[in-house]
């Protein structure tokens, strides 16, 4: 039995589901997400967001030090302004 190559790993689905549930104007860190899920690490959450996060509100998942995602700063800032973050 082979796996569907388009099916997301369970951990990735859980990360993306949580990212979608972060309310506008709020953020969670990669570490917050790992801690909330009770599995994984901030780096693993970051990897999921890098690979699959384009379809969810990725700007609501931030680094613990507050720095914006390199190369996406202007797009993130526009979302923050629209949402009053």
VEXROKE-312272 format. One record per residue: x, y, z negated of N, C-alpha, C, O in turn; residue in one letter; chain; residue number from 1. Coordinates in nm, 4 decimals. Each point is the difference from the previous one (the first is absolute). Layout:
BEGIN
+----------+----------+----------+----------+----------+----------+----------+----------+----------+----------+----------+----------+----+----+-----+
:   n_east :  n_north :     n_up :  ca_east : ca_north :    ca_up :   c_east :  c_north :     c_up :   o_east :  o_north :     o_up : aa : ch :   i :
+----------+----------+----------+----------+----------+----------+----------+----------+----------+----------+----------+----------+----+----+-----+
:        X :        Y :        Z :        X :        Y :        Z :        X :        Y :        Z :        X :        Y :        Z :  A :  A : NUM :
...
+----------+----------+----------+----------+----------+----------+----------+----------+----------+----------+----------+----------+----+----+-----+
// end
This chain:
BEGIN
+----------+----------+----------+----------+----------+----------+----------+----------+----------+----------+----------+----------+----+----+-----+
:   n_east :  n_north :     n_up :  ca_east : ca_north :    ca_up :   c_east :  c_north :     c_up :   o_east :  o_north :     o_up : aa : ch :   i :
+----------+----------+----------+----------+----------+----------+----------+----------+----------+----------+----------+----------+----+----+-----+
:   0.0841 :  -0.1170 :   0.0000 :  -0.0841 :   0.1170 :   0.0000 :   0.0893 :   0.1242 :   0.0000 :   0.0854 :   0.0141 :  -0.0875 :  X :  A :   1 :
:  -0.1037 :   0.0747 :   0.1829 :   0.0836 :   0.1203 :   0.0066 :  -0.0774 :   0.1202 :  -0.0511 :  -0.1228 :   0.0050 :   0.0069 :  X :  A :   2 :
:   0.1973 :   0.0911 :  -0.0581 :  -0.0615 :   0.1215 :  -0.0515 :  -0.0268 :   0.0962 :   0.1143 :   0.0699 :  -0.0009 :   0.1013 :  X :  A :   3 :
:  -0.1713 :   0.0833 :  -0.1186 :  -0.0315 :   0.1041 :   0.0958 :   0.1099 :   0.1062 :  -0.0081 :   0.0207 :   0.0579 :  -0.1066 :  X :  A :   4 :
:   0.0504 :  -0.0309 :   0.2171 :   0.1096 :   0.0979 :  -0.0052 :  -0.0480 :   0.1419 :  -0.0288 :   0.0803 :   0.0865 :  -0.0348 :  X :  A :   5 :
:  -0.2111 :  -0.0616 :   0.0491 :  -0.0535 :   0.1346 :  -0.0244 :  -0.0595 :   0.0148 :  -0.1398 :  -0.0448 :   0.1083 :  -0.0378 :  X :  A :   6 :
:   0.0445 :  -0.2163 :  -0.0382 :  -0.0540 :   0.0042 :  -0.1351 :   0.1047 :   0.0578 :  -0.0947 :   0.1161 :  -0.0411 :   0.0008 :  X :  A :   7 :
:  -0.1591 :   0.1367 :  -0.0819 :   0.0910 :   0.0615 :  -0.0965 :   0.0247 :  -0.0939 :  -0.1165 :  -0.0890 :  -0.0752 :  -0.0396 :  X :  A :   8 :
:   0.2093 :   0.0791 :  -0.0153 :   0.0249 :  -0.0745 :  -0.1236 :  -0.0926 :   0.0533 :  -0.1106 :  -0.0383 :   0.1170 :   0.0016 :  X :  A :   9 :
:   0.0030 :  -0.2032 :  -0.0967 :  -0.0901 :   0.0375 :  -0.1083 :   0.0486 :   0.1236 :  -0.0749 :  -0.0792 :   0.0897 :  -0.0290 :  X :  A :  10 :
:   0.2081 :  -0.0842 :  -0.0024 :   0.0534 :   0.1157 :  -0.0730 :  -0.0222 :   0.1281 :   0.0797 :  -0.0384 :   0.1022 :  -0.0569 :  X :  A :  11 :
:   0.0619 :  -0.1063 :   0.1866 :  -0.0189 :   0.1182 :   0.0843 :  -0.1464 :   0.0429 :   0.0002 :  -0.0298 :   0.1191 :  -0.0087 :  X :  A :  12 :
:  -0.0604 :  -0.2141 :   0.0186 :  -0.1431 :   0.0337 :  -0.0033 :  -0.0374 :   0.0676 :  -0.1307 :  -0.0771 :   0.0960 :  -0.0010 :  X :  A :  13 :
:   0.1310 :  -0.1456 :  -0.1085 :  -0.0311 :   0.0574 :  -0.1308 :   0.0551 :   0.1418 :  -0.0129 :  -0.0671 :   0.0884 :  -0.0534 :  X :  A :  14 :
:   0.1892 :  -0.0668 :   0.1021 :   0.0602 :   0.1344 :  -0.0038 :  -0.0829 :   0.0966 :   0.0833 :  -0.0324 :   0.1095 :  -0.0461 :  X :  A :  15 :
:  -0.0020 :  -0.1485 :   0.1676 :  -0.0752 :   0.0878 :   0.0890 :  -0.1397 :   0.0277 :  -0.0534 :  -0.0499 :   0.1118 :   0.0131 :  X :  A :  16 :
:  -0.0136 :  -0.2110 :  -0.0725 :  -0.1322 :   0.0197 :  -0.0591 :   0.0064 :   0.1034 :  -0.1116 :  -0.0857 :   0.0879 :  -0.0092 :  X :  A :  17 :
:   0.1867 :  -0.0987 :  -0.0748 :   0.0143 :   0.0962 :  -0.1092 :   0.0306 :   0.1390 :   0.0545 :  -0.0552 :   0.0982 :  -0.0495 :  X :  A :  18 :
:   0.1406 :  -0.0874 :   0.1487 :   0.0322 :   0.1302 :   0.0599 :  -0.1257 :   0.0657 :   0.0563 :  -0.0165 :   0.1216 :  -0.0100 :  X :  A :  19 :
:  -0.0714 :  -0.2009 :   0.0688 :  -0.1248 :   0.0544 :   0.0550 :  -0.0927 :   0.0514 :  -0.1093 :  -0.0827 :   0.0875 :   0.0253 :  X :  A :  20 :
:   0.0956 :  -0.1405 :  -0.1458 :  -0.0887 :   0.0390 :  -0.1096 :   0.0525 :   0.1183 :  -0.0812 :  -0.0687 :   0.0459 :  -0.0912 :  X :  A :  21 :
:   0.1878 :   0.0044 :   0.1216 :   0.0505 :   0.1189 :  -0.0707 :  -0.0849 :   0.1185 :   0.0453 :  -0.0082 :   0.0273 :   0.1197 :  X :  A :  22 :
:  -0.0548 :   0.0432 :  -0.2129 :  -0.0887 :   0.1107 :   0.0391 :   0.0765 :   0.1164 :   0.0636 :   0.1168 :   0.0229 :  -0.0313 :  X :  A :  23 :
:  -0.1836 :   0.0502 :   0.1205 :   0.0618 :   0.1213 :   0.0556 :   0.0442 :   0.0932 :  -0.1127 :  -0.0688 :   0.0147 :  -0.1011 :  X :  A :  24 :
:   0.1830 :   0.0468 :   0.1201 :   0.0534 :   0.0911 :  -0.1004 :   0.0799 :  -0.0671 :  -0.1094 :   0.0528 :   0.0676 :  -0.0883 :  X :  A :  25 :
:  -0.0427 :  -0.2010 :   0.0925 :   0.0740 :  -0.0759 :  -0.1008 :   0.1093 :  -0.0804 :   0.0686 :  -0.0067 :  -0.0241 :   0.1205 :  X :  A :  26 :
:   0.1068 :  -0.0172 :  -0.1964 :   0.1077 :  -0.0836 :   0.0532 :   0.0337 :  -0.1100 :  -0.0999 :  -0.0318 :   0.0095 :  -0.1185 :  X :  A :  27 :
:   0.0962 :  -0.1129 :   0.1687 :   0.0604 :  -0.1047 :  -0.0838 :   0.1406 :  -0.0208 :   0.0535 :   0.0249 :   0.0173 :   0.1194 :  X :  A :  28 :
:   0.0668 :  -0.0542 :  -0.2075 :   0.1349 :  -0.0319 :   0.0456 :   0.0044 :  -0.1460 :   0.0448 :  -0.0901 :  -0.0784 :  -0.0298 :  X :  A :  29 :
:   0.1952 :   0.0443 :   0.1008 :   0.0210 :  -0.1397 :   0.0402 :   0.0021 :  -0.0886 :  -0.1246 :  -0.0562 :  -0.1095 :   0.0000 :  X :  A :  30 :
:   0.1209 :   0.1573 :  -0.1054 :   0.0064 :  -0.0751 :  -0.1251 :  -0.1352 :  -0.0128 :  -0.0669 :  -0.0313 :  -0.1047 :  -0.0567 :  X :  A :  31 :
:  -0.0506 :   0.2113 :   0.0626 :  -0.1352 :  -0.0070 :  -0.0553 :  -0.0791 :  -0.1123 :   0.0660 :  -0.0703 :  -0.0755 :  -0.0670 :  X :  A :  32 :
:   0.0825 :   0.0655 :   0.1985 :  -0.0746 :  -0.1019 :   0.0733 :   0.0467 :  -0.1394 :  -0.0400 :  -0.0822 :  -0.0879 :  -0.0259 :  X :  A :  33 :
:   0.2135 :   0.0671 :   0.0206 :   0.0528 :  -0.1304 :  -0.0406 :  -0.0470 :  -0.0354 :  -0.1411 :  -0.0390 :  -0.1137 :  -0.0266 :  X :  A :  34 :
:   0.0430 :   0.2116 :  -0.0631 :  -0.0424 :  -0.0245 :  -0.1375 :  -0.1495 :  -0.0301 :  -0.0067 :  -0.0414 :  -0.0915 :  -0.0713 :  X :  A :  35 :
:  -0.0390 :   0.1666 :   0.1439 :  -0.1443 :  -0.0221 :   0.0006 :  -0.0341 :  -0.1394 :   0.0512 :  -0.0866 :  -0.0681 :  -0.0550 :  X :  A :  36 :
:   0.1557 :   0.0264 :   0.1610 :  -0.0253 :  -0.1326 :   0.0575 :   0.0563 :  -0.1120 :  -0.0863 :  -0.0441 :  -0.1146 :   0.0090 :  X :  A :  37 :
:   0.1419 :   0.1483 :  -0.0928 :   0.0607 :  -0.1004 :  -0.0866 :   0.0942 :  -0.0937 :   0.0738 :   0.0310 :  -0.1089 :  -0.0483 :  X :  A :  38 :
:   0.0135 :   0.1509 :   0.1634 :   0.0894 :  -0.0820 :   0.0819 :   0.0787 :   0.0923 :   0.0927 :  -0.0469 :   0.1077 :   0.0368 :  X :  A :  39 :
:   0.1667 :  -0.1513 :   0.0000 :   0.0816 :   0.0779 :   0.0926 :   0.0777 :   0.1094 :  -0.0691 :  -0.0057 :   0.0167 :  -0.1218 :  X :  A :  40 :
:   0.0784 :   0.0571 :   0.2030 :   0.0830 :   0.1092 :  -0.0489 :  -0.0288 :   0.1244 :   0.0837 :  -0.0640 :  -0.0084 :   0.1049 :  X :  A :  41 :
:   0.1116 :   0.1244 :  -0.1520 :  -0.0180 :   0.1208 :   0.0810 :   0.0571 :  -0.0160 :   0.1417 :  -0.0596 :   0.0472 :   0.0968 :  X :  A :  42 :
:   0.1730 :  -0.1125 :  -0.0853 :   0.0590 :  -0.0196 :   0.1335 :  -0.0892 :  -0.0865 :   0.0885 :  -0.0124 :   0.0256 :   0.1198 :  X :  A :  43 :
:  -0.0491 :  -0.1271 :  -0.1778 :  -0.0891 :  -0.0858 :   0.0788 :  -0.1240 :   0.0774 :   0.0449 :  -0.0470 :  -0.0169 :   0.1125 :  X :  A :  44 :
:  -0.0052 :   0.1010 :  -0.2003 :  -0.1136 :   0.0841 :   0.0372 :   0.0418 :   0.0954 :   0.1120 :  -0.0740 :   0.0191 :   0.0965 :  X :  A :  45 :
:   0.1922 :   0.0403 :  -0.1095 :   0.0497 :   0.0894 :   0.1049 :   0.0148 :  -0.0701 :   0.1336 :  -0.0294 :   0.0577 :   0.1047 :  X :  A :  46 :
:   0.0747 :  -0.1810 :  -0.1080 :   0.0157 :  -0.0778 :   0.1234 :  -0.1359 :  -0.0250 :   0.0649 :  -0.0145 :   0.0130 :   0.1215 :  X :  A :  47 :
:  -0.0838 :  -0.0486 :  -0.2018 :  -0.1352 :  -0.0199 :   0.0530 :  -0.0504 :   0.1294 :   0.0633 :  -0.0541 :  -0.0014 :   0.1105 :  X :  A :  48 :
:   0.0719 :   0.1123 :  -0.1804 :  -0.0483 :   0.1274 :   0.0531 :   0.0728 :   0.0371 :   0.1295 :  -0.0606 :   0.0542 :   0.0923 :  X :  A :  49 :
:   0.1897 :  -0.0834 :  -0.0861 :   0.0766 :   0.0304 :   0.1212 :  -0.0467 :  -0.0844 :   0.1183 :  -0.0088 :   0.0495 :   0.1124 :  X :  A :  50 :
:  -0.0208 :  -0.1752 :  -0.1375 :  -0.0387 :  -0.0900 :   0.1086 :  -0.1466 :   0.0121 :   0.0391 :  -0.0330 :  -0.0071 :   0.1184 :  X :  A :  51 :
:  -0.0551 :   0.0252 :  -0.2162 :  -0.1433 :  -0.0108 :   0.0261 :  -0.0823 :   0.1211 :  -0.0437 :  -0.1210 :   0.0018 :   0.0227 :  X :  A :  52 :
:   0.1812 :   0.0978 :  -0.0836 :  -0.0749 :   0.1071 :  -0.0645 :  -0.0567 :   0.1084 :   0.0883 :  -0.0661 :   0.0910 :  -0.0499 :  X :  A :  53 :
:   0.0898 :  -0.0977 :   0.1795 :  -0.0478 :   0.1065 :   0.0888 :  -0.1503 :   0.0156 :   0.0060 :  -0.0488 :   0.1077 :   0.0342 :  X :  A :  54 :
:  -0.0259 :  -0.2114 :  -0.0663 :  -0.1457 :   0.0046 :   0.0105 :  -0.0678 :   0.0380 :  -0.1321 :  -0.1227 :   0.0092 :  -0.0060 :  X :  A :  55 :
:   0.2003 :   0.0125 :  -0.0977 :  -0.0553 :   0.0392 :  -0.1298 :   0.0555 :   0.1377 :  -0.0353 :   0.0928 :   0.0465 :   0.0662 :  X :  A :  56 :
:  -0.1467 :   0.0203 :  -0.1686 :   0.0511 :   0.1322 :  -0.0385 :   0.1391 :  -0.0108 :  -0.0651 :   0.0140 :   0.0117 :  -0.1218 :  X :  A :  57 :
:   0.0858 :  -0.0339 :   0.2041 :   0.1378 :  -0.0243 :  -0.0437 :   0.0566 :   0.1163 :  -0.0807 :   0.0866 :  -0.0206 :  -0.0850 :  X :  A :  58 :
:  -0.1341 :   0.1422 :   0.1102 :   0.0530 :   0.1177 :  -0.0693 :  -0.0375 :   0.0001 :  -0.1474 :   0.0563 :   0.0775 :  -0.0773 :  X :  A :  59 :
:  -0.1497 :  -0.1619 :   0.0367 :  -0.0391 :  -0.0085 :  -0.1409 :   0.0879 :  -0.0959 :  -0.0788 :  -0.0175 :  -0.0151 :  -0.1209 :  X :  A :  60 :
:   0.1115 :  -0.0495 :   0.1881 :   0.0957 :  -0.0892 :  -0.0666 :   0.1359 :   0.0690 :   0.0089 :   0.0540 :   0.0185 :   0.1091 :  X :  A :  61 :
:   0.0005 :   0.0192 :  -0.2242 :   0.1196 :   0.0848 :  -0.0031 :   0.1142 :  -0.0661 :  -0.0764 :  -0.0183 :  -0.0982 :  -0.0719 :  X :  A :  62 :
:   0.1338 :   0.1547 :   0.0900 :   0.1177 :  -0.0452 :  -0.0732 :  -0.0063 :   0.0523 :  -0.1432 :  -0.0593 :   0.1047 :  -0.0261 :  X :  A :  63 :
:   0.1192 :  -0.1765 :  -0.0641 :  -0.0026 :   0.0389 :  -0.1420 :   0.0643 :   0.1360 :  -0.0236 :  -0.0385 :   0.0710 :  -0.0929 :  X :  A :  64 :
:   0.1365 :  -0.0333 :   0.1762 :   0.0681 :   0.1284 :  -0.0191 :  -0.0735 :   0.1156 :   0.0674 :   0.0444 :   0.1146 :  -0.0078 :  X :  A :  65 :
:  -0.1561 :  -0.1439 :   0.0737 :  -0.0802 :   0.1050 :   0.0609 :   0.0430 :   0.0428 :   0.1394 :  -0.0689 :   0.0787 :   0.0650 :  X :  A :  66 :
:   0.1824 :  -0.1301 :  -0.0188 :   0.0433 :   0.0372 :   0.1348 :  -0.0953 :  -0.0581 :   0.1027 :  -0.0525 :  -0.1101 :  -0.0164 :  X :  A :  67 :
:   0.0313 :   0.1870 :   0.1232 :  -0.0899 :  -0.0447 :   0.1054 :   0.0701 :  -0.0991 :   0.0917 :   0.1227 :  -0.0033 :   0.0082 :  X :  A :  68 :
:  -0.2019 :  -0.0761 :   0.0595 :   0.0501 :  -0.1017 :   0.0905 :   0.0828 :   0.0647 :   0.1104 :  -0.0534 :   0.0792 :   0.0776 :  X :  A :  69 :
:   0.1820 :  -0.1110 :  -0.0688 :   0.0864 :   0.0621 :   0.1007 :  -0.0555 :  -0.0190 :   0.1407 :  -0.0372 :  -0.1103 :   0.0399 :  X :  A :  70 :
:   0.0325 :   0.2198 :   0.0334 :  -0.0500 :  -0.0019 :   0.1363 :  -0.1495 :   0.0219 :   0.0109 :  -0.0522 :   0.0198 :   0.1097 :  X :  A :  71 :
:  -0.0175 :  -0.0232 :  -0.2231 :  -0.1454 :   0.0170 :   0.0017 :  -0.0445 :   0.1126 :  -0.0932 :  -0.1177 :   0.0099 :  -0.0345 :  X :  A :  72 :
:   0.2116 :   0.0739 :  -0.0057 :  -0.0285 :   0.1041 :  -0.0985 :  -0.1113 :   0.0945 :   0.0450 :  -0.0914 :   0.0292 :  -0.0772 :  X :  A :  73 :
:   0.0984 :   0.0185 :   0.2006 :  -0.0993 :   0.0972 :   0.0462 :  -0.1394 :  -0.0607 :   0.0086 :  -0.0986 :   0.0645 :  -0.0357 :  X :  A :  74 :
:   0.0906 :  -0.1878 :   0.0828 :  -0.1308 :  -0.0672 :   0.0076 :  -0.0565 :  -0.0219 :  -0.1400 :  -0.1188 :   0.0217 :  -0.0238 :  X :  A :  75 :
:   0.2040 :  -0.0644 :  -0.0682 :  -0.0459 :  -0.0221 :  -0.1374 :  -0.0472 :   0.1313 :  -0.0624 :  -0.1052 :   0.0039 :  -0.0637 :  X :  A :  76 :
:   0.1822 :   0.1029 :   0.0815 :  -0.0375 :   0.1297 :  -0.0574 :  -0.1343 :   0.0473 :   0.0531 :  -0.0794 :   0.0567 :  -0.0750 :  X :  A :  77 :
:   0.0530 :  -0.0789 :   0.2025 :  -0.1292 :   0.0392 :   0.0567 :  -0.1140 :  -0.0767 :  -0.0685 :  -0.1032 :   0.0583 :  -0.0331 :  X :  A :  78 :
:   0.1221 :  -0.1863 :   0.0126 :  -0.1025 :  -0.0794 :  -0.0712 :  -0.0174 :   0.0513 :  -0.1427 :  -0.1128 :   0.0119 :  -0.0477 :  X :  A :  79 :
:   0.2237 :   0.0187 :  -0.0213 :  -0.0086 :   0.0480 :  -0.1373 :  -0.0777 :   0.1313 :  -0.0056 :  -0.0813 :   0.0206 :  -0.0901 :  X :  A :  80 :
:   0.1059 :   0.0665 :   0.1848 :  -0.0720 :   0.1278 :   0.0030 :  -0.1494 :  -0.0233 :   0.0242 :  -0.0836 :   0.0608 :  -0.0669 :  X :  A :  81 :
:   0.0502 :  -0.1467 :   0.1603 :  -0.1410 :  -0.0278 :   0.0306 :  -0.0720 :  -0.0619 :  -0.1196 :  -0.1177 :   0.0277 :  -0.0227 :  X :  A :  82 :
:   0.1873 :  -0.1105 :  -0.0529 :  -0.0624 :  -0.0701 :  -0.1127 :   0.0149 :   0.0722 :  -0.1330 :  -0.0564 :  -0.0425 :  -0.1008 :  X :  A :  83 :
:   0.1322 :   0.1514 :   0.1004 :   0.0204 :   0.0733 :  -0.1247 :   0.0877 :  -0.0745 :  -0.0994 :  -0.0189 :   0.0114 :  -0.1211 :  X :  A :  84 :
:   0.1141 :  -0.0871 :   0.1722 :   0.0884 :  -0.0786 :  -0.0855 :   0.1006 :   0.0899 :  -0.0684 :   0.0836 :  -0.0480 :  -0.0766 :  X :  A :  85 :
+----------+----------+----------+----------+----------+----------+----------+----------+----------+----------+----------+----------+----+----+-----+
// end
